[in-house]
Amino acid sequence: MTMEPKPLRIIAAADSNMGIGICGNLPWHLPNEYKYFLSKMTSVSAAGKKNLVIWGKGSAIKDCSSLPNCYGVVLSRTLSSVPKNANYLCRDLLSAIDLALLPPLSEEIETIWVIGGVKPFEEAMKHPACDRIYLTNIMATFNTDTFFPEFDRDAFKLLDEFPEVPSEIQEENGIRYKFQVFQRVCK
Ligand SMILES: NC(=O)c1ccc[n+]([C@@H]2O[C@H](COP(=O)([O-])OP(=O)(O)OC[C@H]3O[C@@H](n4cnc5c(N)ncnc54)[C@H](OP(=O)(O)O)[C@@H]3O)[C@@H](O)[C@H]2O)c1
């Protein structure tokens, strides 16, 4: 069977040291950043289409209703059943991507989003279908124990502006941040 490729995108927020998490949680409380960027971006699709959102077991998504218009896939090699906060359980990233490429979901899924944690990010950014990284730059330093992986900044170029993404600096709870979109310029 020929499988049509679909865009695979990463979305995350990292502080000045590229920290993304602490003790299994986000280091900051920025509900508008979450709502505006992650929730909004992952929910956009053409009429009648949905997106597939993939996360590792340790990345906190309370429930799929916080990510509208999406099917949720949790990655784990140890869970034996689909957790309440997801629609599917997969043993590895490629199996999760296949969900979007094969029936019964292939007709319905438009974009595949990887929202954490470190290994899913690392594997996704090496995948040839990964064309964009949406990375909020939290302009502060937090106590963190989990870090966004290094990525090739010659292959992924920071865009000056991107439709629907505010380019000005945002501020919430006294924390400044800016939305960034990196586009793959070469394979
Ligand atoms: N700032 C952000 O944008 C952002 C985004 C996401 C997460 N976070 C933070 O990052 C931390 C969690 O990230 P993390 O890297 O520690 O953990 P994680 O990737 O969310 O979860 C790790 C677990 O998920 C499963 N897993 C991960 N990758 C897998 C793969 N490729 N195939 C199969 N199973 C896989 C494994 O479960 P089993 O052991 O059951 O096999 C693994 O032990 C938290 O602090 C979270 O709040 C921040």
The ligand as an SDF file (V2000), in Angstrom:
LIG
                    3D

 48 52  0  0  0  0  0  0  0  0999 V2000
    7.6980   22.6060   27.9360 N   0  0  0  0  0  0  0  0  0  0  0  0
    7.1730   21.7450   27.0760 C   0  0  0  0  0  0  0  0  0  0  0  0
    6.8440   22.0940   25.9450 O   0  0  0  0  0  0  0  0  0  0  0  0
    6.9520   20.3280   27.4900 C   0  0  0  0  0  0  0  0  0  0  0  0
    6.3290   19.4290   26.6180 C   0  0  0  0  0  0  0  0  0  0  0  0
    6.1650   18.1090   27.0190 C   0  0  0  0  0  0  0  0  0  0  0  0
    6.6260   17.7000   28.2580 C   0  0  0  0  0  0  0  0  0  0  0  0
    7.2110   18.5990   29.0820 N   0  0  0  0  0  0  0  0  0  0  0  0
    7.7560   18.1910   30.3780 C   0  0  0  0  0  0  0  0  0  0  0  0
    8.7510   17.1870   30.1240 O   0  0  0  0  0  0  0  0  0  0  0  0
    8.6930   16.2060   31.1500 C   0  0  0  0  0  0  0  0  0  0  0  0
    8.3110   14.8560   30.5460 C   0  0  0  0  0  0  0  0  0  0  0  0
    9.1870   14.5360   29.4840 O   0  0  0  0  0  0  0  0  0  0  0  0
   10.1000   13.2220   29.5280 P   0  0  0  0  0  0  0  0  0  0  0  0
   11.0080   13.2640   28.3610 O   0  0  0  0  0  0  0  0  0  0  0  0
   10.6690   13.0870   30.8840 O   0  0  0  0  0  0  0  0  0  0  0  0
    9.0460   12.0480   29.4090 O   0  0  0  0  0  0  0  0  0  0  0  0
    7.9920   11.5550   28.3030 P   0  0  0  0  0  0  0  0  0  0  0  0
    8.6370   11.3690   26.9840 O   0  0  0  0  0  0  0  0  0  0  0  0
    6.7850   12.4000   28.3610 O   0  0  0  0  0  0  0  0  0  0  0  0
    7.5970   10.1620   28.9550 O   0  0  0  0  0  0  0  0  0  0  0  0
    8.5750    9.1700   29.1110 C   0  0  0  0  0  0  0  0  0  0  0  0
    7.8910    7.8240   29.0020 C   0  0  0  0  0  0  0  0  0  0  0  0
    7.0720    7.8030   27.8290 O   0  0  0  0  0  0  0  0  0  0  0  0
    7.2760    6.6120   27.1150 C   0  0  0  0  0  0  0  0  0  0  0  0
    7.9850    6.9440   25.8790 N   0  0  0  0  0  0  0  0  0  0  0  0
    8.6440    8.0930   25.5680 C   0  0  0  0  0  0  0  0  0  0  0  0
    9.1220    8.0320   24.3200 N   0  0  0  0  0  0  0  0  0  0  0  0
    8.7750    6.8480   23.8290 C   0  0  0  0  0  0  0  0  0  0  0  0
    8.9670    6.1950   22.5730 C   0  0  0  0  0  0  0  0  0  0  0  0
    9.6330    6.7960   21.5680 N   0  0  0  0  0  0  0  0  0  0  0  0
    8.4640    4.9730   22.4110 N   0  0  0  0  0  0  0  0  0  0  0  0
    7.7670    4.3640   23.4130 C   0  0  0  0  0  0  0  0  0  0  0  0
    7.5510    4.9110   24.6170 N   0  0  0  0  0  0  0  0  0  0  0  0
    8.0450    6.1450   24.8190 C   0  0  0  0  0  0  0  0  0  0  0  0
    8.0810    5.7210   28.0230 C   0  0  0  0  0  0  0  0  0  0  0  0
    7.1170    5.0540   28.8440 O   0  0  0  0  0  0  0  0  0  0  0  0
    7.3400    3.5370   29.3820 P   0  0  0  0  0  0  0  0  0  0  0  0
    8.4540    3.6580   30.4020 O   0  0  0  0  0  0  0  0  0  0  0  0
    6.0220    3.1730   29.9390 O   0  0  0  0  0  0  0  0  0  0  0  0
    7.7630    2.7340   28.1770 O   0  0  0  0  0  0  0  0  0  0  0  0
    8.8960    6.6910   28.8320 C   0  0  0  0  0  0  0  0  0  0  0  0
    9.2980    6.1980   30.0970 O   0  0  0  0  0  0  0  0  0  0  0  0
    7.6520   16.6920   32.1470 C   0  0  0  0  0  0  0  0  0  0  0  0
    8.3070   17.4960   33.1160 O   0  0  0  0  0  0  0  0  0  0  0  0
    6.7360   17.5220   31.2730 C   0  0  0  0  0  0  0  0  0  0  0  0
    6.0020   18.4810   32.0240 O   0  0  0  0  0  0  0  0  0  0  0  0
    7.3900   19.8910   28.7250 C   0  0  0  0  0  0  0  0  0  0  0  0
  1  2  1  0
  2  3  2  0
  2  4  1  0
  4  5  1  0
  4 48  2  0
  5  6  2  0
  6  7  1  0
  7  8  2  0
  8  9  1  0
  8 48  1  0
  9 10  1  0
  9 46  1  0
 10 11  1  0
 11 12  1  0
 11 44  1  0
 12 13  1  0
 13 14  1  0
 14 15  2  0
 14 16  1  0
 14 17  1  0
 17 18  1  0
 18 19  2  0
 18 20  1  0
 18 21  1  0
 21 22  1  0
 22 23  1  0
 23 24  1  0
 23 42  1  0
 24 25  1  0
 25 26  1  0
 25 36  1  0
 26 27  1  0
 26 35  1  0
 27 28  2  0
 28 29  1  0
 29 30  1  0
 29 35  2  0
 30 31  1  0
 30 32  2  0
 32 33  1  0
 33 34  2  0
 34 35  1  0
 36 37  1  0
 36 42  1  0
 37 38  1  0
 38 39  2  0
 38 40  1  0
 38 41  1  0
 42 43  1  0
 44 45  1  0
 44 46  1  0
 46 47  1  0
M  CHG  2   8   1  16  -1
M  END
$$$$
